[in-house]
């Protein structure tokens, strides 16, 4: 009868449990009881955010889940921003990107043009005999 290496490891961990005196990086004692703390799946984050949006106290929920209130608030903001993006009726296209780039270029060129006109006026004011261009 052959037992896989992973099965042997699981059996050994079950018998031994956590090493004596071991601690998590967060300072808490390790648990082998399947504690729900640790990395949160998308589903768990969504459930937590829905509880916050339904009106549960942010601080109480953060203590229950073992995360900071700031983390929960960040998840909520990300969740709401993604929801807003999902409600957009029109998706951006590459043409929209090109139009935005061209409008930016027009704005920059307009500013450059205004600066050059200002410099020309200053030069003409310093030298009244400077040759003026025709305004036609």
Secondary structure, 3 states (H helix, E strand, C coil): CCCCHHHHHHHHHHHHCCCCCCECCCCCECCCCCCCCCCCCHHHHHHHHHHHHCCCCHHHHHHHHCCCHHHHHHHHHHHHHHHHHHHCCCCCCHHHHHHHHHHHHHHHHHHHHHHHHHHHHHHHHHCCCCCCCCCC
